[in-house]
Amino acid sequence: MNTSDYSAWVERAFLYVERTLLQRAAEESPTRITEDFVRQALIDGLKAAKSELANSVKMEQTVPWNRSANVLKQNAKFGKGRAKQHDVGVKQNSALILACELKWLKADDADAVMEDLWKLALTHGASAKEKDCCRTFLLVGGLRKPFQKSLETLHRRGVPLRWSPQGKAAQFPRPTRIKFASIQRTKWGFGLLKSTLQRRKSYHRQPPPVWMELRCSVLARSWKTIREAEWKIAVWELDFRKPCKRKQINWNGLKQRLARKPTRRK
């Protein structure tokens, strides 16, 4: 498949998710919808939209960089425990070709969304050709207030997940750029990168090559009000098509930053 085929595939799966949410809302209050329910709907939607790859769509696919060497001590043993995973993934010939992170928000949780963005950026990679990268998508939905609050918090911190331009709700917003290099230089952004790379207290995975910025474009969106309960949901794609700069994040100094002990407040 070419890059546009993946986008169309996820768009069709989103329509399946929207229909499934409406069916559930007809049976019970939207406030009782869970993240697990939405994730399963996305999996079913991907399988239905491209039946020839149905067996390749899996829940909780391990990230390609899961067993990367320890930044602080290269010879440290990886050890046992739960692997770092994407909520939904598609594999072909043992290679991850599509990854999607999903959040269904019932409370403001901008940090969790940013951690998902870090996971996707690390998996997307920095191949010379876009077609050689894993296709990466982010689906965020939930009750109206938590959804809007989370996106507003991210926007204030330089993470523009736009889904509706001001005063032009009928039109899709233009793609934005998420500047991961700038985000990791902030205390907040680096703290979430650190927790994403962390295996255990003394083990942090070496991050793979990552572009300094990725383009973020909304593919589909929906908002409904059912019995006075309003929910919103949108799916974005991350890629490095124009106007992104093809420069990689400089990880020099990462070891020193990870080893730095937090300062105590007096």
Order of alpha helices (4+ residues) and beta strands (2+ residues): alpha-alpha-beta-beta-beta-alpha-beta-alpha-beta-alpha-alpha-beta-beta-beta-beta-alpha
